[in-house]
Structure formats: C-alpha cells, structure tokens
C-alpha cells in the first residue's frame, strides 16, 4: 500500500501588512480592532482568584463591540476571563438561552437582570 502525502501550502502574511501578531492568526477580528479594551491590562479581564472583576465589567458595559465580543467568546467556548462583560458562568447562561432561540441581546439583558435585580423586583 502506497501512502500519499498531502501537502498544504500556506501563504504567509507579511508582518508589515499585519497590525499585530494576533491578526496573523485570526482573520476575522474587525471588532477586536475597535475594542476600547485593546491594549488594557489583561489582568483586569483575567483576574486571579478572589480579585475583583468590577472594573472589567464596567469597561465592557458601554462598549460598542460588546455583543461581538460576547458572541465570539460563546462561539469559541472561552472558559476563562471576562468577555462581553460576563464571567464564564453567565456566558453559559446566555449560550443556553441562545440555543433556545433567544437573540443574544435579549439573552444578555435577561441574564444581567437576573444577576442584578432592581430594588423591589424579585427577578424570575
């Protein structure tokens, strides 16, 4: 039996055309280029156990690419860090709701409402 070799040819991206090393490997990163957290201290978004996530969540709250970030984290099953303003447990809840047919924006609002119910509101 003769084995055939499969040759895969990958055309490298010249460094001068890439904005950073990350973009050499991730081609659909348009939202990442617009993210205001780009260049921030990653320790904010990947805190040590017991450290506060309040600053990271606050930065994400008004971010214009928040939904893109959250959707990317859900799609890629990110297990660690704050993505789209949510820790992994809440991202799992959003993912579950999306699998039930919810829109990502509605699912995010629902999960956040349950996490931080208004005064006098019991949540569902």
N, CA, C and O atoms as a GROMACS GRO file, in nm:
protein
  496
    1UNK      N    1   0.085  -0.118   0.000
    1UNK     CA    2   0.000   0.000   0.000
    1UNK      C    3   0.089   0.124   0.000
    1UNK      O    4   0.183   0.136   0.080
    2UNK      N    5   0.059   0.214  -0.089
    2UNK     CA    6   0.137   0.337  -0.102
    2UNK      C    7   0.059   0.450  -0.036
    2UNK      O    8  -0.058   0.472  -0.066
    3UNK      N    9   0.125   0.521   0.054
    3UNK     CA   10   0.062   0.636   0.119
    3UNK      C   11   0.094   0.762   0.041
    3UNK      O   12   0.208   0.784  -0.001
    4UNK      N   13  -0.005   0.841   0.022
    4UNK     CA   14   0.016   0.969  -0.044
    4UNK      C   15   0.030   1.077   0.060
    4UNK      O   16  -0.039   1.078   0.162
    5UNK      N   17   0.119   1.167   0.033
    5UNK     CA   18   0.137   1.280   0.123
    5UNK      C   19   0.049   1.394   0.078
    5UNK      O   20   0.039   1.425  -0.041
    6UNK      N   21  -0.013   1.456   0.174
    6UNK     CA   22  -0.092   1.575   0.144
    6UNK      C   23  -0.006   1.695   0.178
    6UNK      O   24   0.039   1.712   0.291
    7UNK      N   25   0.015   1.778   0.080
    7UNK     CA   26   0.095   1.897   0.101
    7UNK      C   27   0.002   2.016   0.113
    7UNK      O   28  -0.081   2.042   0.026
    8UNK      N   29   0.017   2.086   0.224
    8UNK     CA   30  -0.066   2.204   0.246
    8UNK      C   31   0.023   2.326   0.230
    8UNK      O   32   0.126   2.340   0.297
    9UNK      N   33  -0.017   2.410   0.142
    9UNK     CA   34   0.061   2.532   0.119
    9UNK      C   35  -0.009   2.649   0.187
    9UNK      O   36  -0.125   2.680   0.159
   10UNK      N   37   0.064   2.713   0.276
   10UNK     CA   38   0.009   2.829   0.347
   10UNK      C   39   0.088   2.951   0.305
   10UNK      O   40   0.210   2.956   0.319
   11UNK      N   41   0.018   3.048   0.254
   11UNK     CA   42   0.084   3.171   0.213
   11UNK      C   43   0.096   3.262   0.335
   11UNK      O   44  -0.005   3.304   0.391
   12UNK      N   45   0.218   3.292   0.378
   12UNK     CA   46   0.234   3.377   0.496
   12UNK      C   47   0.190   3.520   0.471
   12UNK      O   48   0.198   3.572   0.359
   13UNK      N   49   0.143   3.583   0.577
   13UNK     CA   50   0.105   3.723   0.570
   13UNK      C   51   0.228   3.804   0.608
   13UNK      O   52   0.283   3.783   0.716
   14UNK      N   53   0.271   3.896   0.523
   14UNK     CA   54   0.388   3.977   0.559
   14UNK      C   55   0.361   4.057   0.686
   14UNK      O   56   0.253   4.112   0.705
   15UNK      N   57   0.461   4.062   0.772
   15UNK     CA   58   0.446   4.132   0.900
   15UNK      C   59   0.404   4.277   0.880
   15UNK      O   60   0.323   4.328   0.958
   16UNK      N   61   0.455   4.343   0.780
   16UNK     CA   62   0.421   4.484   0.761
   16UNK      C   63   0.275   4.506   0.722
   16UNK      O   64   0.227   4.619   0.730
   17UNK      N   65   0.204   4.402   0.681
   17UNK     CA   66   0.062   4.415   0.649
   17UNK      C   67  -0.027   4.382   0.768
   17UNK      O   68  -0.146   4.412   0.766
   18UNK      N   69   0.029   4.323   0.869
   18UNK     CA   70  -0.048   4.286   0.987
   18UNK      C   71  -0.032   4.395   1.092
   18UNK      O   72   0.076   4.450   1.110
   19UNK      N   73  -0.140   4.424   1.163
   19UNK     CA   74  -0.134   4.526   1.266
   19UNK      C   75  -0.068   4.473   1.392
   19UNK      O   76  -0.009   4.551   1.468
   20UNK      N   77  -0.075   4.344   1.416
   20UNK     CA   78  -0.010   4.282   1.530
   20UNK      C   79  -0.002   4.132   1.505
   20UNK      O   80  -0.060   4.082   1.409
   21UNK      N   81   0.068   4.062   1.590
   21UNK     CA   82   0.083   3.918   1.571
   21UNK      C   83  -0.049   3.845   1.581
   21UNK      O   84  -0.069   3.742   1.516
   22UNK      N   85  -0.142   3.898   1.663
   22UNK     CA   86  -0.271   3.833   1.677
   22UNK      C   87  -0.342   3.824   1.543
   22UNK      O   88  -0.402   3.722   1.510
   23UNK      N   89  -0.336   3.931   1.466
   23UNK     CA   90  -0.408   3.932   1.338
   23UNK      C   91  -0.345   3.841   1.234
   23UNK      O   92  -0.407   3.813   1.132
   24UNK      N   93  -0.222   3.795   1.259
   24UNK     CA   94  -0.163   3.698   1.167
   24UNK      C   95  -0.238   3.565   1.172
   24UNK      O   96  -0.241   3.491   1.074
   25UNK      N   97  -0.299   3.535   1.286
   25UNK     CA   98  -0.364   3.406   1.305
   25UNK      C   99  -0.516   3.414   1.309
   25UNK      O  100  -0.584   3.313   1.290
   26UNK      N  101  -0.570   3.531   1.332
   26UNK     CA  102  -0.714   3.548   1.338
   26UNK      C  103  -0.755   3.649   1.231
   26UNK      O  104  -0.723   3.767   1.240
   27UNK      N  105  -0.824   3.600   1.131
   27UNK     CA  106  -0.852   3.683   1.015
   27UNK      C  107  -0.976   3.769   1.031
   27UNK      O  108  -0.982   3.879   0.977
   28UNK      N  109  -1.076   3.723   1.104
   28UNK     CA  110  -1.199   3.799   1.121
   28UNK      C  111  -1.197   3.867   1.258
   28UNK      O  112  -1.268   3.826   1.350
   29UNK      N  113  -1.115   3.968   1.270
   29UNK     CA  114  -1.103   4.032   1.401
   29UNK      C  115  -1.137   4.180   1.394
   29UNK      O  116  -1.082   4.260   1.470
   30UNK      N  117  -1.228   4.216   1.305
   30UNK     CA  118  -1.265   4.356   1.292
   30UNK      C  119  -1.314   4.418   1.421
   30UNK      O  120  -1.279   4.532   1.451
   31UNK      N  121  -1.393   4.346   1.498
   31UNK     CA  122  -1.444   4.402   1.622
   31UNK      C  123  -1.331   4.421   1.723
   31UNK      O  124  -1.337   4.514   1.804
   32UNK      N  125  -1.231   4.337   1.718
   32UNK     CA  126  -1.119   4.349   1.812
   32UNK      C  127  -1.041   4.479   1.789
   32UNK      O  128  -0.990   4.538   1.884
   33UNK      N  129  -1.034   4.521   1.664
   33UNK     CA  130  -0.963   4.645   1.633
   33UNK      C  131  -1.035   4.766   1.694
   33UNK      O  132  -0.971   4.866   1.725
   34UNK      N  133  -1.165   4.756   1.711
   34UNK     CA  134  -1.245   4.867   1.763
   34UNK      C  135  -1.265   4.861   1.914
   34UNK      O  136  -1.319   4.955   1.973
   35UNK      N  137  -1.224   4.754   1.977
   35UNK     CA  138  -1.249   4.734   2.120
   35UNK      C  139  -1.166   4.832   2.203
   35UNK      O  140  -1.043   4.837   2.190
   36UNK      N  141  -1.232   4.910   2.288
   36UNK     CA  142  -1.158   5.005   2.372
   36UNK      C  143  -1.068   4.938   2.475
   36UNK      O  144  -0.977   5.002   2.528
   37UNK      N  145  -1.090   4.812   2.503
   37UNK     CA  146  -1.006   4.740   2.599
   37UNK      C  147  -0.874   4.696   2.537
   37UNK      O  148  -0.783   4.653   2.607
   38UNK      N  149  -0.863   4.707   2.406
   38UNK     CA  150  -0.741   4.669   2.336
   38UNK      C  151  -0.624   4.748   2.394
   38UNK      O  152  -0.627   4.871   2.397
   39UNK      N  153  -0.525   4.678   2.439
   39UNK     CA  154  -0.410   4.743   2.499
   39UNK      C  155  -0.422   4.763   2.649
   39UNK      O  156  -0.327   4.808   2.714
   40UNK      N  157  -0.538   4.729   2.706
   40UNK     CA  158  -0.557   4.740   2.850
   40UNK      C  159  -0.481   4.629   2.921
   40UNK      O  160  -0.439   4.531   2.858
   41UNK      N  161  -0.464   4.644   3.049
   41UNK     CA  162  -0.400   4.542   3.130
   41UNK      C  163  -0.490   4.418   3.132
   41UNK      O  164  -0.602   4.424   3.182
   42UNK      N  165  -0.442   4.309   3.079
   42UNK     CA  166  -0.523   4.187   3.069
   42UNK      C  167  -0.557   4.129   3.205
   42UNK      O  168  -0.649   4.048   3.217
   43UNK      N  169  -0.483   4.169   3.308
   43UNK     CA  170  -0.513   4.120   3.442
   43UNK      C  171  -0.652   4.166   3.487
   43UNK      O  172  -0.714   4.104   3.573
   44UNK      N  173  -0.701   4.276   3.428
   44UNK     CA  174  -0.837   4.322   3.458
   44UNK      C  175  -0.940   4.221   3.410
   44UNK      O  176  -1.040   4.197   3.477
   45UNK      N  177  -0.914   4.161   3.295
   45UNK     CA  178  -1.010   4.071   3.232
   45UNK      C  179  -0.984   3.924   3.266
   45UNK      O  180  -1.071   3.839   3.245
   46UNK      N  181  -0.866   3.896   3.318
   46UNK     CA  182  -0.830   3.761   3.361
   46UNK      C  183  -0.772   3.772   3.502
   46UNK      O  184  -0.653   3.749   3.523
   47UNK      N  185  -0.859   3.807   3.600
   47UNK     CA  186  -0.809   3.829   3.736
   47UNK      C  187  -0.773   3.698   3.806
   47UNK      O  188  -0.822   3.590   3.772
   48UNK      N  189  -0.686   3.712   3.904
   48UNK     CA  190  -0.656   3.597   3.989
   48UNK      C  191  -0.777   3.566   4.074
   48UNK      O  192  -0.863   3.652   4.095
   49UNK      N  193  -0.784   3.446   4.123
   49UNK     CA  194  -0.897   3.404   4.207
   49UNK      C  195  -0.911   3.500   4.325
   49UNK      O  196  -0.814   3.527   4.397
   50UNK      N  197  -1.031   3.551   4.344
   50UNK     CA  198  -1.059   3.640   4.455
   50UNK      C  199  -1.045   3.787   4.421
   50UNK      O  200  -1.092   3.872   4.496
   51UNK      N  201  -0.980   3.820   4.308
   51UNK     CA  202  -0.967   3.961   4.268
   51UNK      C  203  -1.098   4.010   4.208
   51UNK      O  204  -1.177   3.931   4.157
   52UNK      N  205  -1.120   4.139   4.215
   52UNK     CA  206  -1.244   4.198   4.166
   52UNK      C  207  -1.250   4.200   4.014
   52UNK      O  208  -1.148   4.218   3.946
   53UNK      N  209  -1.370   4.182   3.962
   53UNK     CA  210  -1.395   4.192   3.818
   53UNK      C  211  -1.476   4.318   3.785
   53UNK      O  212  -1.516   4.339   3.671
   54UNK      N  213  -1.499   4.399   3.886
   54UNK     CA  214  -1.586   4.516   3.872
   54UNK      C  215  -1.536   4.614   3.764
   54UNK      O  216  -1.617   4.664   3.685
   55UNK      N  217  -1.406   4.640   3.759
   55UNK     CA  218  -1.352   4.736   3.661
   55UNK      C  219  -1.370   4.682   3.519
   55UNK      O  220  -1.412   4.756   3.430
   56UNK      N  221  -1.339   4.555   3.498
   56UNK     CA  222  -1.354   4.495   3.365
   56UNK      C  223  -1.500   4.500   3.319
   56UNK      O  224  -1.528   4.534   3.204
   57UNK      N  225  -1.590   4.465   3.408
   57UNK     CA  226  -1.733   4.466   3.372
   57UNK      C  227  -1.780   4.608   3.341
   57UNK      O  228  -1.862   4.627   3.252
   58UNK      N  229  -1.729   4.707   3.416
   58UNK     CA  230  -1.767   4.846   3.391
   58UNK      C  231  -1.715   4.893   3.255
   58UNK      O  232  -1.785   4.965   3.184
   59UNK      N  233  -1.593   4.853   3.218
   59UNK     CA  234  -1.539   4.890   3.087
   59UNK      C  235  -1.622   4.828   2.975
   59UNK      O  236  -1.644   4.892   2.872
   60UNK      N  237  -1.668   4.708   2.996
   60UNK     CA  238  -1.746   4.638   2.894
   60UNK      C  239  -1.888   4.693   2.880
   60UNK      O  240  -1.947   4.687   2.771
   61UNK      N  241  -1.943   4.746   2.987
   61UNK     CA  242  -2.084   4.783   2.989
   61UNK      C  243  -2.124   4.877   2.875
   61UNK      O  244  -2.228   4.856   2.813
   62UNK      N  245  -2.044   4.978   2.847
   62UNK     CA  246  -2.078   5.075   2.743
   62UNK      C  247  -2.001   5.055   2.613
   62UNK      O  248  -2.002   5.142   2.526
   63UNK      N  249  -1.935   4.942   2.601
   63UNK     CA  250  -1.852   4.914   2.483
   63UNK      C  251  -1.939   4.893   2.359
   63UNK      O  252  -2.041   4.825   2.364
   64UNK      N  253  -1.896   4.953   2.248
   64UNK     CA  254  -1.972   4.942   2.123
   64UNK      C  255  -1.964   4.803   2.059
   64UNK      O  256  -2.051   4.766   1.982
   65UNK      N  257  -1.860   4.727   2.091
   65UNK     CA  258  -1.844   4.594   2.032
   65UNK      C  259  -1.870   4.483   2.135
   65UNK      O  260  -1.826   4.369   2.118
   66UNK      N  261  -1.941   4.517   2.240
   66UNK     CA  262  -1.966   4.422   2.348
   66UNK      C  263  -2.035   4.295   2.300
   66UNK      O  264  -1.994   4.185   2.336
   67UNK      N  265  -2.138   4.309   2.219
   67UNK     CA  266  -2.210   4.191   2.172
   67UNK      C  267  -2.123   4.103   2.083
   67UNK      O  268  -2.133   3.981   2.088
   68UNK      N  269  -2.038   4.167   2.001
   68UNK     CA  270  -1.947   4.090   1.916
   68UNK      C  271  -1.848   4.011   2.000
   68UNK      O  272  -1.819   3.895   1.972
   69UNK      N  273  -1.796   4.076   2.104
   69UNK     CA  274  -1.702   4.013   2.196
   69UNK      C  275  -1.769   3.895   2.267
   69UNK      O  276  -1.712   3.786   2.274
   70UNK      N  277  -1.888   3.918   2.318
   70UNK     CA  278  -1.961   3.813   2.388
   70UNK      C  279  -1.992   3.696   2.295
   70UNK      O  280  -1.974   3.580   2.332
   71UNK      N  281  -2.038   3.727   2.175
   71UNK     CA  282  -2.071   3.621   2.079
   71UNK      C  283  -1.947   3.540   2.042
   71UNK      O  284  -1.954   3.418   2.028
   72UNK      N  285  -1.834   3.608   2.025
   72UNK     CA  286  -1.710   3.540   1.993
   72UNK      C  287  -1.669   3.446   2.107
   72UNK      O  288  -1.626   3.333   2.083
   73UNK      N  289  -1.681   3.493   2.230
   73UNK     CA  290  -1.646   3.411   2.346
   73UNK      C  291  -1.737   3.290   2.357
   73UNK      O  292  -1.691   3.180   2.390
   74UNK      N  293  -1.865   3.308   2.330
   74UNK     CA  294  -1.960   3.197   2.336
   74UNK      C  295  -1.932   3.097   2.225
   74UNK      O  296  -1.932   2.976   2.248
   75UNK      N  297  -1.908   3.147   2.105
   75UNK     CA  298  -1.880   3.060   1.990
   75UNK      C  299  -1.754   2.977   2.011
   75UNK      O  300  -1.748   2.860   1.974
   76UNK      N  301  -1.654   3.040   2.072
   76UNK     CA  302  -1.525   2.972   2.092
   76UNK      C  303  -1.512   2.905   2.229
   76UNK      O  304  -1.405   2.859   2.267
   77UNK      N  305  -1.624   2.901   2.302
   77UNK     CA  306  -1.627   2.837   2.435
   77UNK      C  307  -1.514   2.883   2.526
   77UNK      O  308  -1.444   2.802   2.588
   78UNK      N  309  -1.497   3.015   2.533
   78UNK     CA  310  -1.396   3.072   2.624
   78UNK      C  311  -1.434   3.037   2.767
   78UNK      O  312  -1.545   3.066   2.812
   79UNK      N  313  -1.344   2.975   2.837
   79UNK     CA  314  -1.374   2.930   2.973
   79UNK      C  315  -1.323   3.025   3.080
   79UNK      O  316  -1.365   3.016   3.195
   80UNK      N  317  -1.235   3.114   3.043
   80UNK     CA  318  -1.174   3.200   3.144
   80UNK      C  319  -1.189   3.346   3.106
   80UNK      O  320  -1.198   3.381   2.988
   81UNK      N  321  -1.192   3.430   3.206
   81UNK     CA  322  -1.190   3.574   3.184
   81UNK      C  323  -1.326   3.637   3.168
   81UNK      O  324  -1.430   3.569   3.163
   82UNK      N  325  -1.323   3.768   3.159
   82UNK     CA  326  -1.443   3.848   3.136
   82UNK      C  327  -1.449   3.881   2.987
   82UNK      O  328  -1.358   3.944   2.934
   83UNK      N  329  -1.553   3.839   2.922
   83UNK     CA  330  -1.574   3.865   2.780
   83UNK      C  331  -1.714   3.923   2.764
   83UNK      O  332  -1.811   3.866   2.813
   84UNK      N  333  -1.724   4.035   2.697
   84UNK     CA  334  -1.855   4.098   2.680
   84UNK      C  335  -1.916   4.139   2.812
   84UNK      O  336  -2.038   4.154   2.823
   85UNK      N  337  -1.831   4.157   2.912
   85UNK     CA  338  -1.879   4.199   3.044
   85UNK      C  339  -1.930   4.087   3.132
   85UNK      O  340  -1.983   4.112   3.240
   86UNK      N  341  -1.914   3.963   3.087
   86UNK     CA  342  -1.967   3.850   3.164
   86UNK      C  343  -1.859   3.748   3.198
   86UNK      O  344  -1.770   3.721   3.118
   87UNK      N  345  -1.867   3.693   3.318
   87UNK     CA  346  -1.780   3.580   3.351
   87UNK      C  347  -1.834   3.453   3.284
   87UNK      O  348  -1.943   3.453   3.228
   88UNK      N  349  -1.757   3.349   3.291
   88UNK     CA  350  -1.790   3.225   3.221
   88UNK      C  351  -1.926   3.168   3.260
   88UNK      O  352  -1.998   3.120   3.173
   89UNK      N  353  -1.963   3.173   3.385
   89UNK     CA  354  -2.092   3.119   3.429
   89UNK      C  355  -2.208   3.189   3.359
   89UNK      O  356  -2.302   3.124   3.312
   90UNK      N  357  -2.202   3.320   3.353
   90UNK     CA  358  -2.310   3.395   3.288
   90UNK      C  359  -2.308   3.378   3.136
   90UNK      O  360  -2.413   3.382   3.073
   91UNK      N  361  -2.189   3.359   3.079
   91UNK     CA  362  -2.183   3.332   2.934
   91UNK      C  363  -2.252   3.200   2.903
   91UNK      O  364  -2.317   3.187   2.800
   92UNK      N  365  -2.237   3.102   2.992
   92UNK     CA  366  -2.306   2.973   2.972
   92UNK      C  367  -2.457   2.993   2.973
   92UNK      O  368  -2.528   2.930   2.895
   93UNK      N  369  -2.506   3.080   3.062
   93UNK     CA  370  -2.650   3.108   3.068
   93UNK      C  371  -2.697   3.173   2.939
   93UNK      O  372  -2.802   3.137   2.885
   94UNK      N  373  -2.620   3.270   2.889
   94UNK     CA  374  -2.656   3.336   2.764
   94UNK      C  375  -2.656   3.234   2.650
   94UNK      O  376  -2.746   3.233   2.567
   95UNK      N  377  -2.555   3.149   2.646
   95UNK     CA  378  -2.545   3.048   2.541
   95UNK      C  379  -2.666   2.954   2.545
   95UNK      O  380  -2.722   2.920   2.440
   96UNK      N  381  -2.706   2.913   2.663
   96UNK     CA  382  -2.822   2.825   2.678
   96UNK      C  383  -2.948   2.892   2.623
   96UNK      O  384  -3.027   2.830   2.552
   97UNK      N  385  -2.967   3.019   2.657
   97UNK     CA  386  -3.084   3.092   2.606
   97UNK      C  387  -3.078   3.107   2.455
   97UNK      O  388  -3.181   3.098   2.387
   98UNK      N  389  -2.960   3.130   2.401
   98UNK     CA  390  -2.946   3.141   2.256
   98UNK      C  391  -2.979   3.009   2.187
   98UNK      O  392  -3.037   3.007   2.078
   99UNK      N  393  -2.943   2.900   2.251
   99UNK     CA  394  -2.975   2.769   2.194
   99UNK      C  395  -3.125   2.744   2.196
   99UNK      O  396  -3.176   2.664   2.117
  100UNK      N  397  -3.194   2.812   2.285
  100UNK     CA  398  -3.341   2.802   2.290
  100UNK      C  399  -3.408   2.899   2.194
  100UNK      O  400  -3.531   2.905   2.188
  101UNK      N  401  -3.328   2.975   2.119
  101UNK     CA  402  -3.383   3.065   2.018
  101UNK      C  403  -3.383   3.212   2.055
  101UNK      O  404  -3.433   3.295   1.978
  102UNK      N  405  -3.329   3.247   2.169
  102UNK     CA  406  -3.324   3.387   2.210
  102UNK      C  407  -3.219   3.460   2.128
  102UNK      O  408  -3.118   3.402   2.088
  103UNK      N  409  -3.243   3.588   2.103
  103UNK     CA  410  -3.145   3.677   2.044
  103UNK      C  411  -3.038   3.705   2.149
  103UNK      O  412  -3.069   3.708   2.268
  104UNK      N  413  -2.914   3.725   2.109
  104UNK     CA  414  -2.805   3.746   2.205
  104UNK      C  415  -2.829   3.869   2.292
  104UNK      O  416  -2.797   3.868   2.411
  105UNK      N  417  -2.884   3.973   2.234
  105UNK     CA  418  -2.910   4.096   2.310
  105UNK      C  419  -3.017   4.073   2.417
  105UNK      O  420  -3.003   4.119   2.530
  106UNK      N  421  -3.121   4.002   2.381
  106UNK     CA  422  -3.227   3.970   2.477
  106UNK      C  423  -3.175   3.878   2.587
  106UNK      O  424  -3.206   3.896   2.705
  107UNK      N  425  -3.094   3.780   2.548
  107UNK     CA  426  -3.039   3.686   2.645
  107UNK      C  427  -2.946   3.758   2.743
  107UNK      O  428  -2.949   3.731   2.863
  108UNK      N  429  -2.865   3.849   2.692
  108UNK     CA  430  -2.775   3.927   2.777
  108UNK      C  431  -2.855   4.010   2.876
  108UNK      O  432  -2.823   4.013   2.995
  109UNK      N  433  -2.957   4.079   2.828
  109UNK     CA  434  -3.040   4.161   2.916
  109UNK      C  435  -3.106   4.077   3.025
  109UNK      O  436  -3.110   4.117   3.141
  110UNK      N  437  -3.156   3.961   2.986
  110UNK     CA  438  -3.223   3.873   3.081
  110UNK      C  439  -3.126   3.825   3.189
  110UNK      O  440  -3.158   3.828   3.308
  111UNK      N  441  -3.008   3.781   3.148
  111UNK     CA  442  -2.909   3.730   3.243
  111UNK      C  443  -2.863   3.841   3.336
  111UNK      O  444  -2.848   3.819   3.457
  112UNK      N  445  -2.841   3.960   3.282
  112UNK     CA  446  -2.799   4.073   3.367
  112UNK      C  447  -2.910   4.115   3.463
  112UNK      O  448  -2.882   4.150   3.577
  113UNK      N  449  -3.032   4.111   3.417
  113UNK     CA  450  -3.145   4.147   3.504
  113UNK      C  451  -3.155   4.048   3.621
  113UNK      O  452  -3.181   4.088   3.734
  114UNK      N  453  -3.135   3.923   3.592
  114UNK     CA  454  -3.142   3.822   3.699
  114UNK      C  455  -3.024   3.834   3.794
  114UNK      O  456  -3.035   3.805   3.913
  115UNK      N  457  -2.910   3.878   3.740
  115UNK     CA  458  -2.790   3.893   3.822
  115UNK      C  459  -2.802   4.015   3.914
  115UNK      O  460  -2.758   4.011   4.029
  116UNK      N  461  -2.861   4.123   3.863
  116UNK     CA  462  -2.872   4.248   3.938
  116UNK      C  463  -3.016   4.299   3.936
  116UNK      O  464  -3.044   4.399   3.871
  117UNK      N  465  -3.107   4.232   4.007
  117UNK     CA  466  -3.247   4.276   4.004
  117UNK      C  467  -3.262   4.415   4.066
  117UNK      O  468  -3.194   4.450   4.164
  118UNK      N  469  -3.352   4.492   4.007
  118UNK     CA  470  -3.380   4.625   4.062
  118UNK      C  471  -3.440   4.615   4.199
  118UNK      O  472  -3.499   4.513   4.236
  119UNK      N  473  -3.425   4.719   4.274
  119UNK     CA  474  -3.482   4.723   4.408
  119UNK      C  475  -3.633   4.702   4.399
  119UNK      O  476  -3.701   4.769   4.322
  120UNK      N  477  -3.683   4.611   4.478
  120UNK     CA  478  -3.826   4.583   4.478
  120UNK      C  479  -3.867   4.481   4.374
  120UNK      O  480  -3.984   4.442   4.368
  121UNK      N  481  -3.773   4.438   4.290
  121UNK     CA  482  -3.802   4.340   4.186
  121UNK      C  483  -3.737   4.208   4.224
  121UNK      O  484  -3.617   4.205   4.254
  122UNK      N  485  -3.813   4.102   4.224
  122UNK     CA  486  -3.762   3.973   4.269
  122UNK      C  487  -3.685   3.898   4.164
  122UNK      O  488  -3.615   3.803   4.198
  123UNK      N  489  -3.693   3.936   4.040
  123UNK     CA  490  -3.631   3.857   3.934
  123UNK      C  491  -3.718   3.738   3.901
  123UNK      O  492  -3.818   3.714   3.969
  124UNK      N  493  -3.682   3.663   3.801
  124UNK     CA  494  -3.760   3.546   3.762
  124UNK      C  495  -3.688   3.419   3.788
  124UNK      O  496  -3.741   3.312   3.761
   0.00000   0.00000   0.00000
